Amino acid sequence: MMTDVLLMLAVAVIAAFFWQLRQMAEQARLFADKECQKQNVQLLAFAQESARPSIGGHSGLCWKTKYLLEFSTDGINQFRAHIWMHGKRVTKIQWPIFPEPEWHQAPTAKGSIGGSCGGGASKGNCSSGRCR
């Protein structure tokens, strides 16, 4: 009788940890999608590299995980980045050095820094995408 209760409790704990890992993976995947959009790169693959139990986070016992994301800047070359999480919080993202997308494929700037006039040029200094 007591062993049945302990066995059921162990199964429930394992299921809870599995559920927490799945939630973390979903959250990390959404984060990876958003970061790839910001970098103007194509996300090719996403996978969990490692997971280990850790004390901390909101619930006391949680996971420290590392995810691998593979991406491409031109559809031919492939690069790897890593995302680290502690619980449901992203703690670090590491991008490799990769070439900028071609200018005709690059996103347009949405601020006063960057864009077709170079770093920091104001909009008043631009005419038809050229700097004065």
C-alpha positions, 0 to 999 in steps of 0.5 A: 500500500505504501509503495503504491503511494510512493510510486504514484508520487514519483510518477507525478513528480516526474510528469511535473518536471517533464511538463515544466521542461516542455513549457520552457522549450515552448517559451525558448522557441518563441524567444528564438523566433523573435530574436531571429526576426530581429536579426533578419535571419531564417531559423532552421532548427531548434533543439534542447542541448542540455537540462539539469535540475537547479534550485531557484526560480519561482517554484524553488526547484526548476531546470537550467537548460541550454538550447541550440538554434541553427539559422541562416542569413542567406539560405545557404550558410548555416550558423549556430547560436545558444540560449540559456534559461533558468526556469522560465527566464532567458539568462543568456543568448550567444550569437556567433559572428555572421555576415549581414544579409544583403542590402536589398534583403536588409530590413529598413531602420525604424529609428534615428540610428542606423538605416540607409544613412549610416549610424546616427544620421538624422532623417533630415540628412537623407534624400532618397536613401543617400546621405548628403 
